[in-house]
Amino acid sequence: MTNKPPLIWLNITIFSVSFILATVVAPWYGWQFGYGAEHWIWLVVCFSFCNLSITTGYHRLWSHKAFEAHWLVRLICALGGAFALQNSALHWASDHRVHHKFVDQNDKDPYSAKRGFWFSHIGWMLRSYNAATYDDYSNCRDLQKDGIAMWQHKYYVALAILMNLGVPILLGLIYNDVWGMLLMIGAVRLVLNHHTTFFINSLAHIWGKQPFTDRNTARDNGILAFFTFGEGYHNYHHIFENDYRNGIYWWQYDPTKWIIRLCAWLGLATKLRTAPAIKIEKARAQMSLKYATSKVTQLPNQHAIVETIQREFDAFITELHNYYDVKKQLLESKKNSAAQRYELSVLKARYQQVKAELLEKRNRWHQVVAQYA
């Protein structure tokens, strides 16, 4: 029998006590004494603040460098991250970068989904599975140059205690209900923060669709995106990890993306990174091609159908490249003040022509995929 790593009793205690308080004591207290609107309002506010600090700060800023942030934004995210009680930003980012580098490799991915739901959700934090590399932050040298990230790492324990006890107690004093606020803003909020975040490591690798890549277990799931402030579009994230967006379409719920945009508008965030549009569309088309061809393998005329699908795919991709090439030329010409008006007008006409051809090819490709997918 293989010996399991030793248990981490501090983590077990925190997870167990907070869960019992949230699921047993908090309902009992509410039954006996009741909760007012202020309890529920502050629960939502603090829950959102903590999760957005993780998604905006820990994840997209510090782990993936998807944008650069003003010191005030970094300070707020550092305090919110300590409130969320998920270790320091330096430690969190280090683990997460290893996860992306070795995703689904059971011996290297710290929370590999292929080791099962329980392990990827919480089990990996209950035993010293990563003791050998626990203090190795060599993959985060950039964060070690960030004064606020290192300040939070150095004083993480003190900040975590201050935020998790200080905020509920302060609210309790203001509203004359310290115990109620400790239960709602302390325990209930903490359990919600923990498990909605943990769902990204577990459920988001099990439940959902793979519209961009099937090279790993990550899934896109709109329901999870709602509870995780946009992080549920995980399949996209695992192929375009440095994009500051997870939900790339206007209708996808991604408040983290909106917060980053708002910060940029206010001058508090710069250098927002996005994946090239052509790469996004090609990735989606390649997955559609794979799904469509796999669906016709049992049909008697499968070879002819596969040839048709492949031909439409090739035509679409060719036109896609033409469109983005002409678009790039047009943008460069507009920047060049020396460009002749005639040349620019010709380029604009060519762009409109190629755009129309692309729309036609895209529609035909979608019709073919819809027919056989």
Secondary structure as GFF3:
##gff-version 3
##sequence-region A 1 373
A	DSSP	alpha_helix	9	20	.	.	.	ID=ss1
A	DSSP	pi_helix	21	25	.	.	.	ID=ss2
A	DSSP	alpha_helix	26	33	.	.	.	ID=ss3
A	DSSP	alpha_helix	37	52	.	.	.	ID=ss4
A	DSSP	pi_helix	53	63	.	.	.	ID=ss5
A	DSSP	beta_strand	68	69	.	.	.	ID=ss6
A	DSSP	alpha_helix	71	84	.	.	.	ID=ss7
A	DSSP	alpha_helix	89	101	.	.	.	ID=ss8
A	DSSP	three_ten_helix	113	115	.	.	.	ID=ss9
A	DSSP	alpha_helix	117	121	.	.	.	ID=ss10
A	DSSP	three_ten_helix	123	125	.	.	.	ID=ss11
A	DSSP	three_ten_helix	131	133	.	.	.	ID=ss12
A	DSSP	three_ten_helix	138	140	.	.	.	ID=ss13
A	DSSP	three_ten_helix	143	145	.	.	.	ID=ss14
A	DSSP	alpha_helix	147	154	.	.	.	ID=ss15
A	DSSP	alpha_helix	156	161	.	.	.	ID=ss16
A	DSSP	pi_helix	162	166	.	.	.	ID=ss17
A	DSSP	alpha_helix	167	175	.	.	.	ID=ss18
A	DSSP	alpha_helix	178	181	.	.	.	ID=ss19
A	DSSP	pi_helix	182	188	.	.	.	ID=ss20
A	DSSP	alpha_helix	189	201	.	.	.	ID=ss21
A	DSSP	three_ten_helix	203	205	.	.	.	ID=ss22
A	DSSP	alpha_helix	222	227	.	.	.	ID=ss23
A	DSSP	alpha_helix	234	239	.	.	.	ID=ss24
A	DSSP	alpha_helix	255	265	.	.	.	ID=ss25
A	DSSP	beta_strand	269	270	.	.	.	ID=ss26
A	DSSP	alpha_helix	277	295	.	.	.	ID=ss27
A	DSSP	alpha_helix	302	335	.	.	.	ID=ss28
A	DSSP	alpha_helix	341	372	.	.	.	ID=ss29
###
